[in-house]
Amino acid sequence: MPPVKRHGGAKPKNTKKTVLQLLRYMKAYARLWPCVAVCVCISSGAGVAGTYFLRPLLNVYIIPFIGRANPDLTAFARLLCLMLGIYMTGALCTWLNHRIMLHISTRTLYRIRTDLFSRLETLPVSFFDSRTHGELMSLFTNDTDTLRDMLSQTIPQLFSSCLTVAGVFVMMLILNPVLTGILVVTLALVMTAAGKIGKRSASSFRAQQKNIGIVNGYIEEMITGQNVVKVFTHEQAVKERFAVLNDELCRAGTDANTFANILGPMMNNFSHIQYAFIAMCGAVMAIRGMLDIGTIASFLQYTRSFSQPVSMISQQFNSILNALAGAERIFGVIGMQAEEDSGTVTAVQVVDDLFAESKPQWSWKLYGRAELVPLRGDVEFVNVSFGYTPEKEVLHGVSLHARPGQKIALVGSTGSGKTTVINLLTRFYDLAEGCGRIIYDGIPVQQIRKDDLRRSLAMVLQDTHLFTGTVYDNIRYGNPDASRQQIEAAAALANADSFIRHLEHGYDTVLTGDGGNLSQGQRQLLSIARAAVADPPVLILDEATSSIDTRTEALIEKGMDRLMQGRTVLVIAHRLSTVRNADEIIVLEKGQIIERGTHAQLLEARGRYYKLYTGAFELD
């Protein structure tokens, strides 16, 4: 297998491109944006207009009413009702705006998650080999959470804050240009400092997102391998390693939130100082007869209304940077090149019309040709060399020929290239030009469509994976069109029928946690049954009986023989007793074939296989 590389969160390189990609997703809801704009304008305008009414309330009504015995409050009441109506309209538009944005953000994230998952399903195996599960899950959790917050809360608040600031600024200019100038000068000084802090905050948030992915990946690995950790008593080492990773995340998070949290208190405290300073200047101007009390009251309220949105904008800026960092990671995966497939040959199943009840036969259908080529399972490697990375070659000039119906066994120490042979046959990885040929029924595998090639194969892996669902569903995964009878027959063939019927609900027993309520041997039997129901021309067994005890292995031996009958079988084995009846045993070492022959021939040669079989040399 290729070496596993650790990747953190992708660093934002092109914010403009990320924003444009996000806007393309939101374009589907373009008809709602005018409603959002109207609601934001009305909501912000209501706050601005309501504050302005403080001026006539004080100058026209409240101050003149002081000392009067029976003032006429009719006009005063009408003005209060008008203010109430304006504020209620603003509140209604605010609620409506939040509801619309919630709908837009939810549906946008739905489409993004769908595209992300769909893209993952099209990416090559090499992509998953080079990333941890935790890093990939972080795309669906942390990154989408920050994106959701930005779409549903930050962006509406940002638009509202910007409109409020603009409206308030205009009204302040109308009320008193001198006080407005004082406000702008003091605000510019603080915004300059806020801009510098914002830049530091952006880099810190990128580091935080990267470390979140690393920590999540490590946690996922340790939880999955908890049995191994406990068996080898590595709990303390695991905790120490986690402490190191968690400390790095803590430092990155501390830096990110330190800079982010500086802005809020700084802007809030500044707003208080600014408010007091404006009040002092306004009082001096009022004493000198340059301002009336109503104007001062309205202007002071505008000062508060101006500072709060500016402070909010500075805080939202950090949230946006955090969300865009996650969005760029997501769009980076969505934009990755899907697994390339230049094949034109497809696999089809045909039935002889004279014997409609006969078993369908597999055939290859070549592009542009009417005749079909029988799918016999003739697999040949011709001088194949391959490396997962250019600097390290794993296979060196490997040649082998598995004829139809033959059982070919691959043995050798860990890292000798056995699994790589299977990866190339299944086209999980493709050969580079000039590095040999892989021929399947006389057709280069590069010409066969990957889906059809893999459909003609069935694999029983050493690491069994079962899905959440019933036993019936897990076996049927090998052939979605299989009937209940076919599934039970496949289970009987793998000698799994007996233990399945002893489960609480038989074939309808629900498996969860990768079949955690079954033994390892039972899980392996279900995997064999899944391969049996697929009924493929070629069968690949990657140490298929490694998790089955000797007694169970003997019981299913006949069933396995029936399963392999008439099929080309490639077996990867460490337990050499399972390959004695192979038609040819190929011994690999450091990517080269060093011995080949039958069991008897290799024992007689007294080479590496003889030493492996007799225990004179142990497999790694």
Disulfide bonds with the S-S distance in Angstrom:
none
